Amino acid sequence: MRTAIVFLLGFALCPVTAALAAPCGGPTGLYHAAVKKMDGSIFIDITLNLVCDKNGYAAQLYTSMGDFQVKDATARRSTVEISFDSGASLGSLTLAQNGSDLAGRFTFGTDHGRIRFARTGNALASDAMKPRTDLTAEQWREDIDFYAREFPKHHANAFFRIGRPAFESEVAKLKARADTANGDEMFIGLQAITKSIGDGHTGIFALGYDRRVMPIEIAKFGDDLRIVATGADYKKLLGTRIVKIGGVPIGEAWSRVMTLTPAGELEQLRRSDALVYLARGYALHGLDIIPNRNHAIYTVKDDSGHTFDVDLAGLAPGEDPKLISAYPDNALRLQNKNANFWCKALEDATVYCSWRGYQDLDSKAKDMFALIDKTKAEKLILDMRDNGGGDNTVGDADIVKPLVKRSDINRKKHFYVLIGAETFSAAMNNAAQLQDETNAILVGETIGEKPNSYQEPRQFRLPNSHLIVRASTLYYEFRKKGPDEIAPDKTIIPSWADVKAGRDPVLDWVLVQKVN
């Protein structure tokens, strides 16, 4: 599906003139290309912004798949080389001027080919696409009208859960609030409408937006909401139960943040999303839980029954809270946090692999199989609890299909897959395949995303706020029969007592299982 992102980039932007190109020694300007994946399935719209300003030469990539992080941009006269990270795959562009255009080659994960960018105008200022909510009422109404027109065009089935009249009614209500609501309330209002659509990939996003992150992390244990990580100045909060936020009882605050979660997904995914909002100043302010987005008073109770208030200051963008966690630092699950895929040989002929992402999965999977062969492993543990997704076809090709053929590992009690509420998107898809196509035993908690659901989001921007709207474009069906969920074969949900004792009951259970 072709998105409106290039059209949207023409709104409310400050152009940088081509005269600035000389000091940087490379082409500048705004360029557009459309690329079809090698399997012929999807067009990707790409806008390339090459800018020369006081900070030097830079490239920005805005695509219908997402805003790709440019890792490096090098210009020499009429050529430019760019490396980027989509979040799921690494890629590169090698381009040369061809008249007013740029032409050359691209790599993107396992895809590669030729590409041509047409010049569409002067370069944009490097901060031109930064989200903002300090809009006039009229600007908000323009954004809402644009959203209401464009969103149904981009989603594969925008009204599969709620009818168009309900959608239009909520849009009208939000538009009527523009004269009196603050920016956080308008942002949150748009998010609530978009999340009511139902699927986990659809929502409103604001890259680089000042969210005022509170220096805590919160987890849910039964009915209790506990603080499981804090900044160094708030260590006394570790393990306490939240009673109120901003004077609002935690039950009411929970009900409000749940309106910002995908209404059509399972409770596990909605819970995970809601927990994040409970520690975000912009969300708490937009939901009228706190009067000031910059700080929040949390009323908590410790295990001795002592109740007290703590006023937490929200962090500005770029501030590092350096959280201290209640979880043990040496827990296997928490090691090598920056690695997408890593493995370790354990005792009893066991190989443990943490699978968090999809970058360079081909070589990492080969390393896994090499370790299995070298150690003559009899048990494989594949930990997908912290995997937020990527490209399920890569996971299928590099992990699932090879494991199907491994008769030494693909046997009951020899192969275990650890899953959790946040095993998402491509990871959910691959977990479903592992459960259906191999003899793996799935252990942990039911995955929060439904296997039969709308996915493959594509995005467009609102003209004034530059908020990003992502809408799912394809429907996947990974469960042909039975309940629409990926449930574990062995359900184990960690308790607060487990956390305090430094236990990982999911992994611990698997480690003591004997092979046949």
Secondary structure, DSSP 8 states (H G I E B T S, - for coil): ---SHHHHTTSS--EE-GGGHHHHTS--EEEEEEEE-TTS--EEEEEEEEEEETTEEEEEEEETTEEEEEEEEEEETTEEEEEEE-SS-EEEEEEEEETTEEEEEEEETTEEEEEEEEEEESEE-TTTT-------HHHHHHHHHHHHHHHHHHSTTTTSSS-HHHHHHHHHHHHHTTTT--HHHHHHHHHHHHHHT--TT-EEE-TT----B-SEEEEEETTEEEEEEE-GGGGGGTT-EEEEETTEEHHHHHHHHHTTS-TTS-HHHHHHHHHHHTTBHHHHHHTTS-S-TTEEEEEEE-TTS-EEEEEEE-B-TT-----EESS-TT-GGGSSTT-SEEEEEETTTEEEEEE---TTHHHHHHHHHHHHHHHT-SEEEEE-TT-----HHHHIIIIIHHHHT-TTTSSTTTEEEEE-TT--THHHHHHHHHHHHS--EEEES--SS-SEEEEEEEEEE-TTT--EEEEEEEEEE--SSS-SS---SEE----HHHHHHT--HHHHHHHT----
